[in-house]
Amino acid sequence: MIELTKLNDEKFYMNPNLIEIIEQSPDTIITMASEKKYIVLENVEEINRKLDDYYRRIYMFLPKVTEK
């Protein structure tokens, strides 16, 4: 999960695997696979950093695949 901030400064956690689209116009709008939309204070670059960190944490626990 990644932590984001609603426009009223309330923090919440989002499942990044369900994000479909992130738009900046000028607010940041996240559209989920369910088509539900969230408007957040973080900009696209901040969200991308959070997503990168999230996936790095996930992938570091995957078993290494060795070729034969």
TIFI-386085 format. One record per residue: x, y, z of N, C-alpha, C in turn; residue in three letters. Coordinates in steps of 0.02 Angstrom, whole numbers, plus 50000, padded with zeros to 5 digits. Each point is the difference from the previous one (the first is absolute). Layout:
N
XYZXYZXYZALA...
END
This chain:
68
500424994150000499585005950000500455006250000MET499755005349969500365006450002499575005150036ILE500335004450038499655005150037499915006249956GLU499385002549997499845006049963499605004750044LEU499885006149975499665005150040499415002849960THR499414999850032499405003149970500065007650003LYS499585003449965500025007349998499875003250069LEU499674996350045499885002650068500564998250048ASN500584997949974500604998150037499934993350037ASP499494996249986499924993450031500424994949962GLU500404996250037500424994849970499584993749989LYS500164996449947499694993549987500494995749961PHE499854993549997500444995349965499644997149940TYR500374999649944499724997649937500394993949977MET499644995249972500314994149970500255001949931ASN500665000449990500265002349935499874995149943PRO499854993850016499864995149947499345001449965ASN499585004350029499355001549970499985006749965LEU500575003649999500025006549966500024998849924ILE499575003649966499994999549927500315006249967GLU499815006050023500245006249970500155005150055ILE500545003949990500155005750044500065006149954ILE499605005150015499995006149959500155006150043GLU500325004949969500145006450033499655005449960GLN499485003350030499625004849959499605005250039SER500215004650036500625000550037500004995550062PRO499404998050025499994995250055500224993249975ASP500244995950046500204993249982499394995550009THR499814996749946499424995650000500234992949985ILE499834995450046500184993049991499364996249984ILE500014996449944499434995949980500194992750013THR499574996650036500124993150017499714995449946MET500174993650003499744995149952499234999750004ALA499735001550058499275000050009499675006349972SER500405004649973499815006549974499855005250054GLU500104998150064499945004950054500585004849996LYS499885006450013500525005149994500155003050069LYS500645001550011500245003250061500395006349980TYR499885005450036500405006149990500465000650061ILE500645000649987500505000150054500455006149995VAL500335001550056500455005850003500674998649966LEU500234993850001500654998349971499985000949924GLU500565002149972500035000749927500214993349969ASN499984999749935500144993749964500714997450016VAL500495004550004500684997950015500064996850069GLU499665003050050500014997150067499674993150001GLU499454999449965499664993549998500444994849965ILE500335002049947500454995449965500574997650046ASN500275004550041500524998150048499724994950050ARG499405001350024499694995450048499874993249968LYS499795000049937499894993749964500664996349990LEU500535003649982500664996849992500224996850065ASP499945003650055500194997450066499594993850017ASP499365000449988499554994450015500224993749961TYR500095000749935500184994149959500704997550016TYR500465004450019500674997750021499944995750063ARG499585002250047499904996150062499704993249984ARG499514999849955499684993749982500494995349966ILE500375002549951500434995749960500614997650037TYR500205003450053500594997750037499864993550038MET499374998250008499824993950036499854994249952PHE500025001249935499884994649953500614995549995LEU499904993649992500584995649992500375001449935PRO500654999350002500415001149941499924994249952LYS499935001649936499944994849949500694999049968VAL500224993849999500654998649969499884996149936THR500395001849950499954996549935500454994050001GLU499794994749965500394993849997500414999849937LYS
END
